[in-house]
């Protein structure tokens, strides 16, 4: 009786493993073309003085956290 249970469990495991491998392969096939089509982001040149400058509170916070 134990051999029958063991055999059935091994078949179930094999079936689940094959299904998992198949699903992973399908995802890989679907994702790889979209990765190749992604263009690298162009670096934007920001003029001097533009962008985030923080503020007095932010500067005070960073000064207090400095070790």
Biopython code that builds the backbone (N, CA, C, O; Angstrom):
import numpy as np
from Bio.PDB.StructureBuilder import StructureBuilder

atoms = [
    (1, "UNK", "N", (0.823, -1.189, 0.000)),
    (1, "UNK", "CA", (0.000, 0.000, 0.000)),
    (1, "UNK", "C", (0.869, 1.255, 0.000)),
    (1, "UNK", "O", (0.543, 2.250, -0.647)),
    (2, "UNK", "N", (1.957, 1.195, 0.721)),
    (2, "UNK", "CA", (2.845, 2.346, 0.805)),
    (2, "UNK", "C", (3.456, 2.658, -0.557)),
    (2, "UNK", "O", (3.653, 3.825, -0.894)),
    (3, "UNK", "N", (3.755, 1.631, -1.337)),
    (3, "UNK", "CA", (4.333, 1.842, -2.656)),
    (3, "UNK", "C", (3.341, 2.544, -3.587)),
    (3, "UNK", "O", (3.736, 3.370, -4.410)),
    (4, "UNK", "N", (2.068, 2.216, -3.457)),
    (4, "UNK", "CA", (1.059, 2.851, -4.288)),
    (4, "UNK", "C", (0.936, 4.343, -3.964)),
    (4, "UNK", "O", (0.821, 5.171, -4.867)),
    (5, "UNK", "N", (0.961, 4.680, -2.672)),
    (5, "UNK", "CA", (0.882, 6.083, -2.263)),
    (5, "UNK", "C", (2.105, 6.843, -2.739)),
    (5, "UNK", "O", (2.005, 7.965, -3.237)),
    (6, "UNK", "N", (3.253, 6.219, -2.579)),
    (6, "UNK", "CA", (4.506, 6.845, -2.976)),
    (6, "UNK", "C", (4.528, 7.076, -4.481)),
    (6, "UNK", "O", (4.973, 8.127, -4.942)),
    (7, "UNK", "N", (4.061, 6.120, -5.231)),
    (7, "UNK", "CA", (4.032, 6.235, -6.680)),
    (7, "UNK", "C", (3.086, 7.353, -7.125)),
    (7, "UNK", "O", (3.406, 8.127, -8.028)),
    (8, "UNK", "N", (1.928, 7.427, -6.486)),
    (8, "UNK", "CA", (0.956, 8.463, -6.826)),
    (8, "UNK", "C", (1.504, 9.843, -6.471)),
    (8, "UNK", "O", (1.314, 10.802, -7.220)),
    (9, "UNK", "N", (2.181, 9.943, -5.332)),
    (9, "UNK", "CA", (2.757, 11.227, -4.930)),
    (9, "UNK", "C", (3.847, 11.663, -5.903)),
    (9, "UNK", "O", (3.947, 12.846, -6.228)),
    (10, "UNK", "N", (4.652, 10.734, -6.364)),
    (10, "UNK", "CA", (5.721, 11.078, -7.300)),
    (10, "UNK", "C", (5.134, 11.540, -8.626)),
    (10, "UNK", "O", (5.662, 12.463, -9.246)),
    (11, "UNK", "N", (4.060, 10.917, -9.065)),
    (11, "UNK", "CA", (3.417, 11.347, -10.312)),
    (11, "UNK", "C", (2.827, 12.746, -10.165)),
    (11, "UNK", "O", (2.930, 13.570, -11.074)),
    (12, "UNK", "N", (2.211, 13.007, -9.020)),
    (12, "UNK", "CA", (1.661, 14.345, -8.776)),
    (12, "UNK", "C", (2.771, 15.387, -8.758)),
    (12, "UNK", "O", (2.641, 16.463, -9.341)),
    (13, "UNK", "N", (3.858, 15.052, -8.086)),
    (13, "UNK", "CA", (4.972, 15.989, -8.013)),
    (13, "UNK", "C", (5.555, 16.258, -9.390)),
    (13, "UNK", "O", (5.884, 17.397, -9.722)),
    (14, "UNK", "N", (5.682, 15.210, -10.186)),
    (14, "UNK", "CA", (6.194, 15.380, -11.542)),
    (14, "UNK", "C", (5.281, 16.248, -12.382)),
    (14, "UNK", "O", (5.747, 17.085, -13.154)),
    (15, "UNK", "N", (3.980, 16.050, -12.235)),
    (15, "UNK", "CA", (3.009, 16.843, -12.969)),
    (15, "UNK", "C", (3.088, 18.307, -12.566)),
    (15, "UNK", "O", (3.095, 19.191, -13.423)),
    (16, "UNK", "N", (3.146, 18.566, -11.272)),
    (16, "UNK", "CA", (3.231, 19.946, -10.789)),
    (16, "UNK", "C", (4.552, 20.598, -11.196)),
    (16, "UNK", "O", (4.583, 21.776, -11.551)),
    (17, "UNK", "N", (5.624, 19.842, -11.144)),
    (17, "UNK", "CA", (6.923, 20.369, -11.551)),
    (17, "UNK", "C", (6.910, 20.725, -13.036)),
    (17, "UNK", "O", (7.397, 21.787, -13.425)),
    (18, "UNK", "N", (6.358, 19.847, -13.859)),
    (18, "UNK", "CA", (6.297, 20.118, -15.295)),
    (18, "UNK", "C", (5.428, 21.341, -15.574)),
    (18, "UNK", "O", (5.756, 22.151, -16.442)),
    (19, "UNK", "N", (4.339, 21.477, -14.855)),
    (19, "UNK", "CA", (3.481, 22.646, -15.031)),
    (19, "UNK", "C", (4.179, 23.927, -14.614)),
    (19, "UNK", "O", (4.036, 24.958, -15.270)),
    (20, "UNK", "N", (4.928, 23.868, -13.536)),
    (20, "UNK", "CA", (5.661, 25.045, -13.061)),
    (20, "UNK", "C", (6.749, 25.450, -14.040)),
    (20, "UNK", "O", (6.922, 26.634, -14.331)),
    (21, "UNK", "N", (7.474, 24.475, -14.543)),
    (21, "UNK", "CA", (8.537, 24.762, -15.507)),
    (21, "UNK", "C", (7.938, 25.334, -16.785)),
    (21, "UNK", "O", (8.492, 26.266, -17.369)),
    (22, "UNK", "N", (6.828, 24.791, -17.216)),
    (22, "UNK", "CA", (6.162, 25.296, -18.413)),
    (22, "UNK", "C", (5.681, 26.727, -18.233)),
    (22, "UNK", "O", (5.820, 27.550, -19.138)),
    (23, "UNK", "N", (5.118, 27.025, -17.071)),
    (23, "UNK", "CA", (4.642, 28.385, -16.797)),
    (23, "UNK", "C", (5.805, 29.365, -16.742)),
    (23, "UNK", "O", (5.703, 30.479, -17.257)),
    (24, "UNK", "N", (6.908, 28.961, -16.122)),
    (24, "UNK", "CA", (8.078, 29.836, -16.047)),
    (24, "UNK", "C", (8.640, 30.090, -17.441)),
    (24, "UNK", "O", (9.071, 31.202, -17.745)),
    (25, "UNK", "N", (8.639, 29.073, -18.280)),
    (25, "UNK", "CA", (9.106, 29.241, -19.651)),
    (25, "UNK", "C", (8.212, 30.189, -20.434)),
    (25, "UNK", "O", (8.701, 31.006, -21.213)),
    (26, "UNK", "N", (6.914, 30.084, -20.231)),
    (26, "UNK", "CA", (5.986, 30.966, -20.934)),
    (26, "UNK", "C", (6.177, 32.420, -20.502)),
    (26, "UNK", "O", (6.115, 33.329, -21.329)),
    (27, "UNK", "N", (6.403, 32.632, -19.232)),
    (27, "UNK", "CA", (6.645, 33.989, -18.738)),
    (27, "UNK", "C", (7.946, 34.526, -19.317)),
    (27, "UNK", "O", (8.011, 35.688, -19.718)),
    (28, "UNK", "N", (8.976, 33.697, -19.364)),
    (28, "UNK", "CA", (10.261, 34.134, -19.903)),
    (28, "UNK", "C", (10.135, 34.517, -21.373)),
    (28, "UNK", "O", (10.714, 35.512, -21.812)),
    (29, "UNK", "N", (9.394, 33.742, -22.119)),
    (29, "UNK", "CA", (9.210, 34.039, -23.543)),
    (29, "UNK", "C", (8.447, 35.349, -23.719)),
    (29, "UNK", "O", (8.725, 36.105, -24.650)),
    (30, "UNK", "N", (7.505, 35.621, -22.847)),
    (30, "UNK", "CA", (6.717, 36.833, -22.958)),
    (30, "UNK", "C", (7.501, 38.068, -22.524)),
    (30, "UNK", "O", (7.278, 39.155, -23.056)),
    (31, "UNK", "N", (8.410, 37.919, -21.571)),
    (31, "UNK", "CA", (9.118, 39.064, -21.009)),
    (31, "UNK", "C", (10.341, 39.450, -21.821)),
    (31, "UNK", "O", (10.628, 40.640, -21.952)),
    (32, "UNK", "N", (11.067, 38.495, -22.368)),
    (32, "UNK", "CA", (12.328, 38.778, -23.052)),
    (32, "UNK", "C", (12.173, 39.773, -24.204)),
    (32, "UNK", "O", (12.986, 40.695, -24.284)),
    (33, "UNK", "N", (11.204, 39.656, -25.088)),
    (33, "UNK", "CA", (11.086, 40.655, -26.155)),
    (33, "UNK", "C", (10.833, 42.066, -25.627)),
    (33, "UNK", "O", (11.329, 43.035, -26.202)),
    (34, "UNK", "N", (10.075, 42.194, -24.547)),
    (34, "UNK", "CA", (9.796, 43.524, -24.025)),
    (34, "UNK", "C", (11.034, 44.130, -23.378)),
    (34, "UNK", "O", (11.162, 45.353, -23.336)),
    (35, "UNK", "N", (11.934, 43.319, -22.882)),
    (35, "UNK", "CA", (13.168, 43.837, -22.301)),
    (35, "UNK", "C", (14.071, 44.384, -23.396)),
    (35, "UNK", "O", (14.725, 45.409, -23.203)),
    (36, "UNK", "N", (14.114, 43.722, -24.530)),
    (36, "UNK", "CA", (14.967, 44.164, -25.624)),
    (36, "UNK", "C", (14.490, 45.479, -26.222)),
    (36, "UNK", "O", (15.300, 46.233, -26.763)),
    (37, "UNK", "N", (13.194, 45.775, -26.139)),
    (37, "UNK", "CA", (12.631, 46.969, -26.748)),
    (37, "UNK", "C", (12.744, 48.211, -25.869)),
    (37, "UNK", "O", (12.397, 49.307, -26.310)),
    (38, "UNK", "N", (13.214, 48.062, -24.652)),
    (38, "UNK", "CA", (13.315, 49.195, -23.750)),
    (38, "UNK", "C", (14.552, 50.008, -24.115)),
    (38, "UNK", "O", (15.668, 49.490, -24.130)),
    (39, "UNK", "N", (14.341, 51.273, -24.406)),
    (39, "UNK", "CA", (15.456, 52.158, -24.757)),
    (39, "UNK", "C", (16.043, 52.739, -23.481)),
    (39, "UNK", "O", (15.311, 53.014, -22.530)),
    (40, "UNK", "N", (17.343, 52.925, -23.450)),
    (40, "UNK", "CA", (17.934, 53.529, -22.260)),
    (40, "UNK", "C", (17.476, 54.973, -22.112)),
    (40, "UNK", "O", (17.309, 55.692, -23.098)),
    (41, "UNK", "N", (17.282, 55.371, -20.905)),
    (41, "UNK", "CA", (16.808, 56.728, -20.643)),
    (41, "UNK", "C", (17.922, 57.728, -20.937)),
    (41, "UNK", "O", (19.071, 57.543, -20.536)),
    (42, "UNK", "N", (17.561, 58.771, -21.635)),
    (42, "UNK", "CA", (18.536, 59.814, -21.952)),
    (42, "UNK", "C", (18.735, 60.695, -20.734)),
    (42, "UNK", "O", (17.773, 61.082, -20.071)),
    (43, "UNK", "N", (19.973, 61.005, -20.447)),
    (43, "UNK", "CA", (20.274, 61.868, -19.314)),
    (43, "UNK", "C", (19.920, 63.304, -19.678)),
    (43, "UNK", "O", (20.349, 63.827, -20.707)),
    (44, "UNK", "N", (19.140, 63.918, -18.824)),
    (44, "UNK", "CA", (18.726, 65.294, -19.084)),
    (44, "UNK", "C", (19.721, 66.230, -18.409)),
    (44, "UNK", "O", (20.045, 66.073, -17.232)),
    (45, "UNK", "N", (20.183, 67.178, -19.155)),
    (45, "UNK", "CA", (21.074, 68.181, -18.595)),
    (45, "UNK", "C", (20.237, 69.254, -17.922)),
    (45, "UNK", "O", (19.388, 69.879, -18.557)),
    (46, "UNK", "N", (20.478, 69.467, -16.637)),
    (46, "UNK", "CA", (19.732, 70.502, -15.927)),
    (46, "UNK", "C", (20.621, 71.722, -15.781)),
    (46, "UNK", "O", (21.793, 71.612, -15.423)),
    (47, "UNK", "N", (20.067, 72.854, -16.053)),
    (47, "UNK", "CA", (20.852, 74.081, -15.906)),
    (47, "UNK", "C", (21.231, 74.310, -14.448)),
    (47, "UNK", "O", (20.546, 73.834, -13.543)),
    (48, "UNK", "N", (22.292, 75.017, -14.228)),
    (48, "UNK", "CA", (22.768, 75.307, -12.878)),
    (48, "UNK", "C", (21.679, 76.028, -12.096)),
    (48, "UNK", "O", (21.082, 76.986, -12.588)),
    (49, "UNK", "N", (21.427, 75.574, -10.898)),
    (49, "UNK", "CA", (20.422, 76.213, -10.062)),
    (49, "UNK", "C", (19.031, 75.638, -10.225)),
    (49, "UNK", "O", (18.130, 76.002, -9.469)),
    (50, "UNK", "N", (18.828, 74.758, -11.180)),
    (50, "UNK", "CA", (17.510, 74.167, -11.372)),
    (50, "UNK", "C", (17.428, 72.861, -10.605)),
    (50, "UNK", "O", (18.454, 72.265, -10.276)),
    (51, "UNK", "N", (16.235, 72.421, -10.324)),
    (51, "UNK", "CA", (16.035, 71.146, -9.651)),
    (51, "UNK", "C", (15.789, 71.341, -8.167)),
    (51, "UNK", "O", (15.533, 72.453, -7.705)),
    (52, "UNK", "N", (15.870, 70.259, -7.437)),
    (52, "UNK", "CA", (15.592, 70.274, -6.003)),
    (52, "UNK", "C", (16.734, 70.952, -5.259)),
    (52, "UNK", "O", (17.897, 70.582, -5.416)),
    (53, "UNK", "N", (16.399, 71.927, -4.465)),
    (53, "UNK", "CA", (17.421, 72.631, -3.696)),
    (53, "UNK", "C", (17.273, 72.396, -2.212)),
    (53, "UNK", "O", (18.124, 72.823, -1.432)),
    (54, "UNK", "N", (16.206, 71.722, -1.804)),
    (54, "UNK", "CA", (15.983, 71.511, -0.388)),
    (54, "UNK", "C", (15.487, 72.785, 0.250)),
    (54, "UNK", "O", (14.889, 73.637, -0.409)),
    (55, "UNK", "N", (15.731, 72.904, 1.492)),
    (55, "UNK", "CA", (15.308, 74.104, 2.198)),
    (55, "UNK", "C", (16.041, 74.176, 3.517)),
    (55, "UNK", "O", (16.906, 73.351, 3.807)),
    (56, "UNK", "N", (15.696, 75.151, 4.298)),
    (56, "UNK", "CA", (16.375, 75.334, 5.574)),
    (56, "UNK", "C", (16.096, 74.158, 6.501)),
    (56, "UNK", "O", (17.005, 73.677, 7.178)),
    (57, "UNK", "N", (14.843, 73.686, 6.540)),
    (57, "UNK", "CA", (14.508, 72.550, 7.409)),
    (57, "UNK", "C", (15.230, 71.283, 6.969)),
    (57, "UNK", "O", (15.727, 70.524, 7.801)),
    (58, "UNK", "N", (15.286, 71.057, 5.661)),
    (58, "UNK", "CA", (15.981, 69.864, 5.167)),
    (58, "UNK", "C", (17.460, 69.936, 5.513)),
    (58, "UNK", "O", (18.044, 68.937, 5.934)),
    (59, "UNK", "N", (18.062, 71.078, 5.346)),
    (59, "UNK", "CA", (19.480, 71.247, 5.659)),
    (59, "UNK", "C", (19.724, 71.041, 7.160)),
    (59, "UNK", "O", (20.714, 70.423, 7.551)),
    (60, "UNK", "N", (18.826, 71.557, 7.986)),
    (60, "UNK", "CA", (18.957, 71.386, 9.431)),
    (60, "UNK", "C", (18.849, 69.905, 9.789)),
    (60, "UNK", "O", (19.599, 69.417, 10.635)),
    (61, "UNK", "N", (17.919, 69.185, 9.151)),
    (61, "UNK", "CA", (17.768, 67.758, 9.410)),
    (61, "UNK", "C", (19.052, 67.012, 9.055)),
    (61, "UNK", "O", (19.538, 66.199, 9.840)),
    (62, "UNK", "N", (19.594, 67.287, 7.884)),
    (62, "UNK", "CA", (20.810, 66.597, 7.475)),
    (62, "UNK", "C", (21.990, 66.947, 8.358)),
    (62, "UNK", "O", (22.861, 66.108, 8.588)),
    (63, "UNK", "N", (22.033, 68.172, 8.855)),
    (63, "UNK", "CA", (23.108, 68.554, 9.772)),
    (63, "UNK", "C", (22.993, 67.796, 11.093)),
    (63, "UNK", "O", (24.011, 67.419, 11.673)),
    (64, "UNK", "N", (21.781, 67.569, 11.575)),
    (64, "UNK", "CA", (21.612, 66.867, 12.847)),
    (64, "UNK", "C", (21.854, 65.367, 12.727)),
    (64, "UNK", "O", (22.165, 64.715, 13.724)),
    (65, "UNK", "N", (21.717, 64.811, 11.530)),
    (65, "UNK", "CA", (21.922, 63.365, 11.366)),
    (65, "UNK", "C", (23.365, 63.023, 11.007)),
    (65, "UNK", "O", (23.730, 61.848, 10.979)),
    (66, "UNK", "N", (24.163, 64.000, 10.741)),
    (66, "UNK", "CA", (25.556, 63.751, 10.372)),
    (66, "UNK", "C", (26.294, 63.203, 11.593)),
    (66, "UNK", "O", (26.155, 63.731, 12.697)),
    (67, "UNK", "N", (27.062, 62.167, 11.395)),
    (67, "UNK", "CA", (27.791, 61.539, 12.508)),
    (67, "UNK", "C", (29.185, 62.091, 12.590)),
    (67, "UNK", "O", (29.957, 61.690, 13.460)),
]
sb = StructureBuilder()
sb.init_structure("model")
sb.init_model(0)
sb.init_chain("A")
sb.init_seg("    ")
for serial, (resi, resn, name, xyz) in enumerate(atoms, 1):
    if name == "N":
        sb.init_residue(resn, " ", resi, " ")
    sb.init_atom(name, np.array(xyz, "f"), 0.0, 1.0, " ", f" {name:<3s}", serial, name[0])
structure = sb.get_structure()
